[in-house]
Amino acid sequence: MNIILITACPSGMATTFLAAKRLEQAAQRQGWSAHVEMHGEVAPLQAATAEQIANADLIVVAADHVPAPERFEGKRLFQAPIASALPDPSAFLAQAKREAPIYSAPAASSAPTAASSAGGKKIVAVTACPTGVAHTFMAAEALAEAGKAMGHAIRVETQGSVGAQDKLTEEEIADADIVVLACDIDVDPSRFAGKRIYRTSTGNALKKPRPTLEAALSEAAVESGSSSAGTANKSVKEKGVYKHLLTGVSFMLPMVVAGGLLIALSFVFGIEAFEQEGTLAAALMQIGGGTAFALMIPVLAGYIAYSIADRPGIAPGMIGGMLAANIGSGFIGGILAGFLAGYVALAVTRYVKLPSSVESLKPILIIPLVASLVTGLTMIYVIGEPVAALLNALTSFLESMGSTNAVLLGILLGAMMCFDLGGPVNKAAYTFGVGLLASETYGPMAAIMAAGMVPAIGMGIASFVARNKFSAPEREAGKASFVLGLCFISEGAIPFAAKDPLRVIPACIAGGALTGALSMLVGAKLMAPHGGIFVLLIPNAITPALLYLGAIVAGSLVTGLGYAFIKRDAAQVALAT
């Protein structure tokens, strides 16, 4: 029997992939030949060809809608929500074989007509978080599900780690009634000129999707289509200092990750092998430490300034960041330089009025010149040296602190990583660790990454140990959470925290604090700021590797077993996908 399996969920995350693989395995066990079509981010789309469709005996769609339905006209087709396929894929396929009717594609105009007759709105949305991983896609999923439940037609674009996915078309934007920008970083609003726009965070969209859409429908307002004008018209209160910082961090992260991993790779040849000129280890250290890490602070400062003042802020921000790096004021100096450059550039944009004949020169000549001059002189004569002294004092303190202080710091950082699972407190701890890498202080970063893995791994352990307390979809979510935890994506625990925050969050904090304390106690050092458990595959990237792994295991068991013990028997409610 030839079948075509189609899976899709609004976020295109793990559920799409997991459902596809389980259904494919179930089909193979029955001796069926299956072509799998996954609509998501984890794998490229391999759409069924016209020949495959013609030869198919059955079309099985595990999704909320049939993608490109007109191609299946006259074929036997079974459609059901993706959540119903996960608990028992074999039974799902048997039901599909038994109940699939001959499919007749609906008229193209029927869906919009139904939406409009019910008073539904056309909504387009964009989600983006600094790392572009879990929060971005989970927020998109939450908005899509809430929009459908409210009777609105909604399309969500994700600004993920590899750029825009499911990109909104010009036609969709033109037809939209409102635009929702659920972004923790700056995104270009120029294509939404003339549309009603509502801005919020990915956290709000993820945790409160329905109230977010309700607020958007009532509070969305038209903004200028000019990116620079739009930036200039926003107050600090509206955008927030934290958002500017996160924008800078998001652009800096690739430098940090690439540089850290290249430094770690140089250690494969020995801890001191890079000191030998002309060797591969020396070349790797030059690329990672000498170039990528050297660009880290200028990029951070440049894009903080960009977030505040748009493109005119980039040049003075990067100049200030480079000066901060050269003076030795490091990460803290880079942050201060970025904010200074951004607000000086913004002030020139707003308050310096020029004749119309030379106004066009302002963004390419006047603003960069004035902002760079003010930022540079301030960094050299005012900010640079005191901040450098402060950073040196902090570095010396961290390097010389005793075991008791180290453990206390590990407890604090570990608890912060688990407090809000990718939220402001989590990112504050992560940003602190990343900043210390530039000063070759690697201990706090090790504790931070280890603790950040604990919540998602712990939820996976809990769903396995206490299977009777979790519904079938929750157990599947636990498997996905475990894998995300191994990759240092703590957001994998969010679905569990959202359902049972008073038990999940304390259990995560307990495990994360233990892991952070143990990591600092054994003196673990991490050269790469991301990668999770897979960084252990690089020799000398983490030292001591076994004790570090033991800290992760200990904290994960505390979280997993602790939550398994205190969790109430769950009602058998399907986990939203």
Beta strands, then each sheet from edge to edge (+ up, - down):
strand 1: 2-8
strand 2: 33-39
strand 3: 58-62
strand 4: 77-80
strand 5: 122-128
strand 6: 153-160
strand 7: 163-165
strand 8: 178-183
strand 9: 196-200
strand 10: 221-222
strand 11: 525-526
strand 12: 542-543
sheet 1: 2+ 1+ 3+ 4+
sheet 2: 7+ 6- 5- 8- 9- 10+
sheet 3: 11+ 12-
end
